[in-house]
Amino acid sequence: MVGVIDRELDRNHSHASQVGAERFVLHGGLVPKVNHSCEPNCGIRLNSSGAHDFVVRAPIVAGEEITFDYAMRNYSVDYFAARCRCGARHCRGRITGWRDLPTRRKADYH
């Protein structure tokens, strides 16, 4: 799925994607509709426009939900106070940012 930037933002928030050290954007198209999972079937990659493209991490079958880990798009996530409800077998219990991921998970996502 190819990412497209809808508009620049002045801060991080629950729908923002971090595409640089201090650069936050809102994506257009279907990207904002993709839900979080602690065991995602997709990852993200910056494209030439600076937006996030989704790339497959595991086979996806017809009817299966496309998911990614919100930690892939933001260094810090401070706006999801409630428990994570992704239902993954290895759920972290809450939605966190990249800085809070275990070293092994970061290596897996790289």
TORVEXDREN-467827 format. One record per atom (N, C-alpha, C): residue in one letter; atom name; x, y, z. Coordinates in Angstrom, 2 decimals, decimal comma, padded with zeros to 5 digits, m for minus. Atoms other than C-alpha are relative to their C-alpha. Example, Ala and Ser with C-alpha at 12.3 -4.5 7.8 and 13.67 -1.06 7.14 Angstrom:
 r  a      xx      yy      zz
 A  N  000,89 m001,19  000,00
 A CA  012,30 m004,50  007,80
 A  C  000,90  001,20  000,00
 S  N m000,82 m001,19 m000,06
 S CA  013,67 m001,06  007,14
 S  C m000,77  001,09  000,73
# end
This chain:
 r  a      xx      yy      zz
 M  N  000,86 m001,16  000,00
 M CA  000,00  000,00  000,00
 M  C  000,90  001,23  000,00
 V  N m000,84 m001,20  000,14
 V CA  001,54  003,29 m001,08
 V  C m000,57  001,12  000,87
 G  N  000,40 m001,09 m000,87
 G CA  001,44  006,09  001,47
 G  C  000,04  001,35 m000,70
 V  N  000,08 m001,35  000,54
 V CA  000,47  009,65  000,61
 V  C m000,22  000,95  001,17
 I  N  000,16 m000,98 m001,07
 I CA  000,85  012,65  002,91
 I  C m001,16  000,92 m000,32
 D  N  001,15 m000,89  000,13
 D CA m002,40  014,56  003,40
 D  C  000,39  001,41  000,44
 R  N m000,44 m001,33 m000,47
 R CA m000,91  017,39  005,49
 R  C  001,02 m000,14  001,11
 E  N m001,00 m000,10 m001,07
 E CA  001,91  018,39  007,84
 E  C m000,70  000,37  001,31
 L  N  000,54 m000,32 m001,32
 L CA  001,26  018,64  011,59
 L  C  001,07  000,70  000,82
 D  N m000,96 m000,70 m000,85
 D CA  002,87  020,77  014,28
 D  C  000,38 m000,79  001,25
 R  N m000,29  000,82 m001,19
 R CA  002,92  017,96  016,89
 R  C m000,42 m001,44 m000,24
 N  N  000,37  001,40  000,02
 N CA  002,52  014,27  017,55
 N  C m001,38 m000,16  000,64
 H  N  001,26  000,36 m000,64
 H CA m000,94  012,86  018,32
 H  C m000,42 m001,38 m000,50
 S  N  000,39  001,39  000,25
 S CA m002,92  009,62  017,96
 S  C m000,11 m000,38 m001,47
 H  N  000,09  000,33  001,42
 H CA m003,30  009,85  014,18
 H  C  001,21  000,46 m000,79
 A  N m001,21 m000,50  000,66
 A CA  000,10  011,36  013,41
 A  C  000,97 m001,12 m000,31
 S  N m001,11  000,89  000,33
 S CA  002,92  009,52  011,69
 S  C  001,26  000,84  000,02
 Q  N m001,27 m000,70 m000,09
 Q CA  006,47  010,56  012,44
 Q  C  000,86 m000,42 m001,19
 V  N m000,78  000,29  001,20
 V CA  008,45  010,79  009,19
 V  C  001,37  000,66  000,04
 G  N m001,30 m000,61 m000,24
 G CA  011,47  012,63  010,60
 G  C  000,13  000,26  001,48
 A  N m000,24 m000,22 m001,43
 A CA  013,02  013,54  013,95
 A  C m001,06  000,90  000,64
 E  N  001,00 m000,94 m000,51
 E CA  010,60  016,44  014,43
 E  C m001,09  000,28 m001,02
 R  N  000,98 m000,21  001,06
 R CA  008,30  015,99  011,43
 R  C m001,14 m001,01  000,13
 F  N  001,19  000,81 m000,15
 F CA  004,75  014,68  011,85
 F  C m000,98  000,33 m001,10
 V  N  000,95 m000,18  001,10
 V CA  002,15  014,16  009,12
 V  C m001,25 m000,82  000,25
 L  N  001,18  000,84  000,11
 L CA m001,32  012,86  008,52
 L  C  000,04 m000,62 m001,38
 H  N  000,05  000,68  001,29
 H CA m001,53  010,27  005,79
 H  C m001,41  000,06 m000,57
 G  N  001,28  000,09  000,68
 G CA m004,31  010,25  003,23
 G  C m000,24 m001,43 m000,44
 G  N  000,30  001,33  000,53
 G CA m005,87  007,28  001,47
 G  C m000,39 m000,98  001,09
 L  N  000,39  001,06 m000,92
 L CA m006,25  003,99  003,32
 L  C  000,92 m000,14  001,22
 V  N m000,96  000,16 m001,09
 V CA m003,20  004,30  005,61
 V  C m000,62  000,28  001,37
 P  N  000,57 m000,25 m001,33
 P CA m005,19  005,90  008,50
 P  C m001,01 m001,06  000,46
 K  N  000,99  001,03 m000,34
 K CA m007,63  002,96  008,41
 K  C  000,64 m001,29  000,52
 V  N m000,69  001,23 m000,41
 V CA m004,98  000,33  009,27
 V  C  000,19  000,01  001,51
 N  N m000,04  000,11 m001,46
 N CA m005,17 m000,85  012,88
 N  C  001,33 m000,54  000,51
 H  N m001,19  000,47 m000,72
 H CA m002,44 m001,63  015,40
 H  C m000,12 m001,48  000,33
 S  N m000,14  001,33 m000,58
 S CA m001,28 m005,12  016,31
 S  C  001,41 m000,12  000,56
 C  N m001,32  000,27 m000,57
 C CA  001,58 m006,18  018,56
 C  C  000,70 m001,12 m000,77
 E  N m000,54  001,02  000,90
 E CA  002,10 m009,02  016,02
 E  C m000,51  000,31 m001,41
 P  N  000,54 m000,48  001,27
 P CA  001,58 m007,16  012,72
 P  C  000,37 m000,87 m001,20
 N  N m000,32  000,69  001,24
 N CA  001,41 m008,68  009,26
 N  C  000,64  000,94 m001,03
 C  N m000,64 m001,00  000,88
 C CA  002,77 m005,45  007,68
 C  C  001,01  000,82  000,80
 G  N m000,93 m000,97 m000,54
 G CA  005,65 m003,10  008,29
 G  C m000,13  001,27 m000,82
 I  N  000,04 m001,25  000,76
 I CA  006,28  000,42  007,03
 I  C  001,39  000,33 m000,50
 R  N m001,26 m000,46  000,59
 R CA  008,95  001,99  004,86
 R  C m000,26  001,39 m000,57
 L  N  000,13 m001,34  000,56
 L CA  009,49  005,65  003,96
 L  C  000,15 m000,08 m001,51
 N  N m000,13 m000,05  001,46
 N CA  008,87  006,30  000,28
 N  C  000,65  001,33 m000,42
 S  N m000,70 m001,18  000,50
 S CA  010,37  009,03 m001,92
 S  C m000,72  001,31  000,32
 S  N  000,74 m001,22 m000,35
 S CA  007,61  011,51 m000,97
 S  C  000,09  000,30  001,49
 G  N m000,09 m000,18 m001,44
 G CA  008,36  011,05  002,74
 G  C m001,14 m000,65  000,76
 A  N  001,13  000,69 m000,63
 A CA  005,17  009,06  003,42
 A  C  000,39 m001,43  000,33
 H  N m000,21  001,41 m000,35
 H CA  004,94  005,56  004,88
 H  C m000,75 m000,91 m000,96
 D  N  000,61  001,09  000,77
 D CA  004,31  002,67  002,51
 D  C m000,13 m001,20  000,93
 F  N  000,14  001,25 m000,73
 F CA  003,02 m000,60  003,94
 F  C  000,63 m001,11 m000,82
 V  N m000,63  001,15  000,64
 V CA  005,06 m003,71  003,14
 V  C m000,36 m001,24  000,81
 V  N  000,44  001,23 m000,65
 V CA  004,03 m007,27  003,90
 V  C  001,14 m000,62  000,81
 R  N m000,96  000,71 m000,86
 R CA  005,80 m009,08  006,77
 R  C m000,33 m001,48  000,07
 A  N  000,48  001,38 m000,07
 A CA  003,74 m012,26  006,67
 A  C m001,10 m000,14 m001,04
 P  N  001,06  000,19  000,99
 P CA  001,36 m013,79  004,12
 P  C m001,35  000,50  000,53
 I  N  001,33 m000,51 m000,34
 I CA m002,07 m012,12  004,13
 I  C m000,99 m000,68 m000,93
 V  N  001,01  000,70  000,80
 V CA m005,08 m014,12  002,99
 V  C m001,23  000,89 m000,17
 A  N  001,22 m000,76  000,27
 A CA m008,31 m012,75  001,55
 A  C m000,86  000,03  001,26
 G  N  000,84 m000,17 m001,17
 G CA m010,49 m011,36  004,34
 G  C  000,75  000,28  001,29
 E  N m000,80 m000,25 m001,20
 E CA m007,62 m010,99  006,83
 E  C  000,25  001,51  000,14
 E  N m000,26 m001,41 m000,26
 E CA m007,17 m007,58  008,45
 E  C  001,48  000,32 m000,19
 I  N m001,37 m000,50  000,13
 I CA m004,03 m005,64  007,48
 I  C  000,30  000,79  001,27
 T  N m000,37 m000,67 m001,24
 T CA m002,21 m004,48  010,63
 T  C  001,48  000,39 m000,01
 F  N m001,40 m000,35 m000,24
 F CA  001,01 m002,77  011,70
 F  C  000,12  000,43  001,45
 D  N m000,25 m000,41 m001,38
 D CA  002,59 m001,91  015,04
 D  C  000,19  001,52 m000,01
 Y  N m000,09 m001,46 m000,02
 Y CA  002,06  001,79  015,80
 Y  C  001,38  000,48  000,44
 A  N m001,37 m000,37 m000,38
 A CA  005,57  001,79  017,31
 A  C  000,88  000,17 m001,22
 M  N m000,78 m000,16  001,22
 M CA  006,84  001,54  013,74
 M  C m000,07  001,42 m000,54
 R  N  000,19 m001,33  000,60
 R CA  005,55  005,03  012,95
 R  C  000,32  001,16  000,93
 N  N m000,27 m001,07 m000,94
 N CA  006,32  007,01  016,12
 N  C  001,03 m000,42  001,05
 Y  N m001,02  000,27 m001,01
 Y CA  009,35  007,17  018,42
 Y  C m000,63 m000,10  001,39
 S  N  000,69  000,06 m001,30
 S CA  007,11  007,91  021,39
 S  C m001,51  000,04 m000,24
 V  N  001,46  000,04  000,04
 V CA  003,44  007,13  021,92
 V  C m000,48  000,21  001,42
 D  N  000,43 m000,35 m001,34
 D CA  001,93  008,84  024,92
 D  C m001,51  000,24  000,08
 Y  N  001,41 m000,38  000,07
 Y CA m001,73  009,12  023,90
 Y  C m000,96 m001,18  000,02
 F  N  000,86  001,17 m000,14
 F CA m003,06  005,53  024,21
 F  C  000,15 m000,50  001,44
 A  N m000,14  000,34 m001,42
 A CA m003,53  005,26  027,97
 A  C m000,62 m001,35  000,35
 A  N  000,69  001,25 m000,30
 A CA m005,86  002,26  027,89
 A  C  000,83 m001,21 m000,45
 R  N m000,68  001,23  000,38
 R CA m004,73 m001,35  027,53
 R  C m000,20 m000,29 m001,48
 C  N  000,07  000,42  001,39
 C CA m004,01 m002,65  024,05
 C  C m001,04 m001,11 m000,12
 R  N  001,03  001,02  000,22
 R CA m006,86 m004,74  022,65
 R  C  000,21 m000,71 m001,33
 C  N m000,27  000,60  001,32
 C CA m005,14 m006,18  019,57
 C  C m000,30 m001,48 m000,02
 G  N  000,30  001,42 m000,06
 G CA m005,68 m009,75  020,74
 G  C  001,14 m000,92 m000,44
 A  N m001,14  000,81  000,42
 A CA m002,23 m010,91  019,61
 A  C  000,47 m000,90  001,14
 R  N m000,49  000,94 m001,00
 R CA m000,76 m013,91  021,40
 R  C  001,09  000,61  000,88
 H  N m001,09 m000,65 m000,74
 H CA  002,28 m011,83  022,42
 H  C m000,23  001,50  000,12
 C  N  000,35 m001,42 m000,16
 C CA  000,50 m008,53  023,04
 C  C  000,84  000,61  001,12
 R  N m000,80 m000,69 m001,02
 R CA  002,64 m006,00  024,97
 R  C m000,85  000,56  001,13
 G  N  000,89 m000,50 m001,05
 G CA m000,41 m004,89  026,96
 G  C m000,38  001,45 m000,17
 R  N  000,34 m001,39  000,31
 R CA m000,33 m001,30  025,73
 R  C  000,72  000,40 m001,27
 I  N m000,60 m000,49  001,24
 I CA  000,45  000,58  022,55
 I  C  001,13  000,95  000,37
 T  N m001,20 m000,77 m000,35
 T CA  003,97  001,97  022,83
 T  C  000,65  000,55 m001,26
 G  N m000,81 m000,52  001,09
 G CA  006,43  003,89  020,69
 G  C  001,26 m000,81 m000,19
 W  N m001,26  000,69  000,33
 W CA  009,70  002,74  019,15
 W  C  000,94 m000,03  001,19
 R  N m000,96 m000,08 m001,12
 R CA  011,69  003,90  022,19
 R  C m000,29 m001,04  001,07
 D  N  000,39  000,94 m001,05
 D CA  009,77  001,45  024,41
 D  C  000,04 m001,46 m000,44
 L  N m000,05  001,38  000,48
 L CA  010,20 m001,65  022,24
 L  C  001,24 m000,71  000,52
 P  N m001,18  000,78 m000,36
 P CA  012,50 m004,43  023,40
 P  C  000,96 m000,06 m001,18
 T  N m001,03  000,03  001,04
 T CA  015,77 m004,67  021,46
 T  C m000,29 m001,07 m001,05
 R  N  000,29  001,10  000,93
 R CA  014,74 m007,98  019,91
 R  C m001,10  000,39 m000,98
 R  N  001,11 m000,44  000,87
 R CA  011,48 m006,48  018,55
 R  C  000,49  001,04 m001,01
 K  N m000,55 m000,99  000,91
 K CA  013,34 m003,51  017,09
 K  C  000,79 m000,67 m001,13
 A  N m000,78  000,72  001,01
 A CA  015,72 m005,88  015,29
 A  C m000,93 m000,71 m000,96
 D  N  000,96  000,70  000,84
 D CA  012,77 m007,89  013,97
 D  C m000,68  000,97 m000,98
 Y  N  000,68 m001,00  000,84
 Y CA  011,10 m004,73  012,62
 Y  C  000,95  000,68 m000,99
 H  N m000,96 m000,71  000,87
 H CA  014,28 m003,34  011,08
 H  C m000,02 m000,61 m001,38
# end
